[in-house]
Amino acid sequence: MSGPSAPGPDGRPKPRRTEVLRGLAAVFALTLRACPGALATRVATVVVAGTAPIAASWLLKYVVDSLTSDGFRVADLTWAAAGIGLLTVALAAGSAVASYADSRIRRATATCAQSDLLEAVNRLSGLSRLEQPAFHDRLQLAVQSAQGADRLVAAALQGAQGVLTMTGFLGSLLLISPALALIVVAAAVPALFAQLANSRHRADMFWRTSNLARRQIFYRGLLTDTQAAKEIRLYGLGSYFAQRLRDDLDGINSQEEHLDRRLVRHETALAVLGAAVSTGALVWGVHQAATGGLSAGDVSLLVAALAGVQSALISLVSSIAQSHQTALMFAHFLYVTQVEDDLPAPAAPVEPPPLSRAIELRDVWFRYTDDGPWILRGVDLTIPYGTSLAVVGLNGAGKSTLVKLLCRLYDPQRGSILWDGTDLRDMPADLLRRRISVVFQDPMEYDLTAGENIGLGDLDALRDPARIHAAAADADIHSALDRLPQGYDTMLSRMFFPDDTEESAAGVQLSGGQWQRLALARALMRSGRDLMILDEPGTGLDAVAERHIHDRLTALRQGETSILVSHRMGTARAADHIVVIADGTVREAGTHGELMSLGGAYAELFTTQAEGYAVDQGVEETVR
Ligand SMILES: Nc1ncnc2c1ncn2[C@@H]1O[C@H](COP(=O)(O)OP(=O)(O)OP(=O)(O)O)[C@@H](O)[C@H]1O
């Protein structure tokens, strides 16, 4: 990966010019990998399309010269005419084959580029890169350029065809008049520079407007999202977001409009220049023919060469410009596919052993960005093997952040987290995560079947109904799933149908608490886990379900190392150890009894919650 690119006018990194060449080479390598056969076919059509017009113009010159001379042979002219006809057929067939090959190249490169991109994003083992707006801008442009990679190939081949045709016709013009050949080429030079400048401006514009483009996609998604629909209707936000979407689109449109006007000015001037050169050359040719300097066939060749060189030059110039623009855009694709992992890979990776001693946090400091506030400020904590730890604290204290660090979704800036004495930074993140099972505070709701939603917890068991049902039973959701229209095969989505079913098999939506139990079942699927982390598993559960699941989990956790983040003090009190996180540090640590007798933050949290229940109870008694 090369160093960061120079910043653009808005301070964000901008693709460098050398990246154009890298982009070109990369797109051809991609096409060669994606569809070598179609590329070879397309090259063959370029040769035919590039040379046939020249051969046809020479045959025409031969026919015209023969017709205007004495004693021509009809048979020879017939062969020449048939030759022109054959070339026309070859051109027509070549064009049809070319568009078929172009379609194949388009589909294959888009698929290959998209999967390269997704693999690259998937290789990022942490979360920080995905939380940077600039990275999302790059990603958006990378997706666009991945979809348009075939355009660069098409433009380059069109350029090659232009070169072939132009070389042939220029050779013909040189035979008639070297000066004329020079004038025709010179007329194309301003066009070349203008087109290159235009393509640079267009690539810059895409970069400048990428943030607006992403935002209007966000608003569009929001306005059509079923989850957002409730609040949007309740608060009457539809028109407000629609207006913001229109403002963003207006911003993009006005920049495009500015560029389009510039293009109109340039293209008009270039067309006038080209027409003037052609007219002058034609007048000169007619004059020469009248004075006997050129034959009638020469004039016909001159007319064909003028048109051929002009159109080949225009096509060459526009293909260079198009390649330039696409290659500049492709720099974003290269950036994303070659971006460094946000978690540095260990120099000497250590495979995490099955946990047997303890997980230790030693003076852990963490903040999400280099200039952001410290979220954890020197956390010291030991979680002995086989014990349960409850983490409590006020909103925003850093409890979920601690969980994410334990999963190595981020690395701490200072201090270390040790797994049986080995720093997590020395372990490949994916191997470490196989040893951990987590229910996050905001678990995913996959638009898949109920069985898949659970089976994703252990891909090897995705088609193992017995294990899936057992995990569902442990999470107390089995009977609810069993009662669904297609049981575990029911699609949990109102957006999609299962692949092989009719519309009548449309999916169902679960309640918030049921989704939470499903996430718990998914976490329980993970075989061979050493650490179970539950980040607020009870928030969406009813009191009966919470009690039931709590007892079940307590039984399941026996002998297992577990961490429970919870605001429900009644649930937290059962843990072997409890820590109170406040101001980014461990404020208090101990058992429930120890912390209560300490009379500090834990005792206050506990009694405040208990008093709430007691007051409610008192009110109920008064009402009765
Ligand atoms: N991805 C992130 N990027 C930047 N800041 C973040 C991010 N996630 C959390 N924070 C900030 O870190 C702080 C701690 O958040 P965290 O989610 O760890 O708190 P918590 O103790 O789990 O809170 P809660 O009880 O509300 O779940 C908060 O101030 C939050 O704004």
The ligand as an SDF file (V2000), in Angstrom:
LIG
                    3D

 31 33  0  0  0  0  0  0  0  0999 V2000
  -18.1330    3.5560   17.9040 N   0  0  0  0  0  0  0  0  0  0  0  0
  -17.9810    4.6040   18.7230 C   0  0  0  0  0  0  0  0  0  0  0  0
  -17.3250    5.6970   18.2950 N   0  0  0  0  0  0  0  0  0  0  0  0
  -17.1570    6.7700   19.1090 C   0  0  0  0  0  0  0  0  0  0  0  0
  -17.6120    6.8170   20.3740 N   0  0  0  0  0  0  0  0  0  0  0  0
  -18.2780    5.7650   20.8570 C   0  0  0  0  0  0  0  0  0  0  0  0
  -18.5100    4.6070   20.0590 C   0  0  0  0  0  0  0  0  0  0  0  0
  -19.1970    3.7070   20.7940 N   0  0  0  0  0  0  0  0  0  0  0  0
  -19.3910    4.2830   22.0060 C   0  0  0  0  0  0  0  0  0  0  0  0
  -18.8290    5.5130   22.0310 N   0  0  0  0  0  0  0  0  0  0  0  0
  -18.7940    6.4030   23.1840 C   0  0  0  0  0  0  0  0  0  0  0  0
  -18.1430    5.7190   24.2320 O   0  0  0  0  0  0  0  0  0  0  0  0
  -18.7660    5.9900   25.4750 C   0  0  0  0  0  0  0  0  0  0  0  0
  -19.0530    4.6690   26.1880 C   0  0  0  0  0  0  0  0  0  0  0  0
  -19.9970    3.9630   25.4140 O   0  0  0  0  0  0  0  0  0  0  0  0
  -20.4340    2.4820   25.8120 P   0  0  0  0  0  0  0  0  0  0  0  0
  -21.3780    2.0200   24.7790 O   0  0  0  0  0  0  0  0  0  0  0  0
  -19.2360    1.6710   26.0650 O   0  0  0  0  0  0  0  0  0  0  0  0
  -21.1900    2.7530   27.1730 O   0  0  0  0  0  0  0  0  0  0  0  0
  -22.0470    1.7620   28.0770 P   0  0  0  0  0  0  0  0  0  0  0  0
  -21.4630    1.8350   29.4460 O   0  0  0  0  0  0  0  0  0  0  0  0
  -22.1300    0.4170   27.4540 O   0  0  0  0  0  0  0  0  0  0  0  0
  -23.4490    2.5050   28.0370 O   0  0  0  0  0  0  0  0  0  0  0  0
  -24.9400    1.9150   28.1050 P   0  0  0  0  0  0  0  0  0  0  0  0
  -25.1860    1.5410   29.5190 O   0  0  0  0  0  0  0  0  0  0  0  0
  -25.7480    3.0900   27.7000 O   0  0  0  0  0  0  0  0  0  0  0  0
  -25.0350    0.7890   27.1720 O   0  0  0  0  0  0  0  0  0  0  0  0
  -19.9860    6.8160   25.1750 C   0  0  0  0  0  0  0  0  0  0  0  0
  -19.6790    8.1510   25.4900 O   0  0  0  0  0  0  0  0  0  0  0  0
  -20.1870    6.6940   23.6900 C   0  0  0  0  0  0  0  0  0  0  0  0
  -20.6410    7.8970   23.1360 O   0  0  0  0  0  0  0  0  0  0  0  0
  1  2  1  0
  2  3  1  0
  2  7  2  0
  3  4  2  0
  4  5  1  0
  5  6  2  0
  6  7  1  0
  6 10  1  0
  7  8  1  0
  8  9  2  0
  9 10  1  0
 10 11  1  0
 11 12  1  0
 11 30  1  0
 12 13  1  0
 13 14  1  0
 13 28  1  0
 14 15  1  0
 15 16  1  0
 16 17  2  0
 16 18  1  0
 16 19  1  0
 19 20  1  0
 20 21  2  0
 20 22  1  0
 20 23  1  0
 23 24  1  0
 24 25  2  0
 24 26  1  0
 24 27  1  0
 28 29  1  0
 28 30  1  0
 30 31  1  0
M  END
$$$$
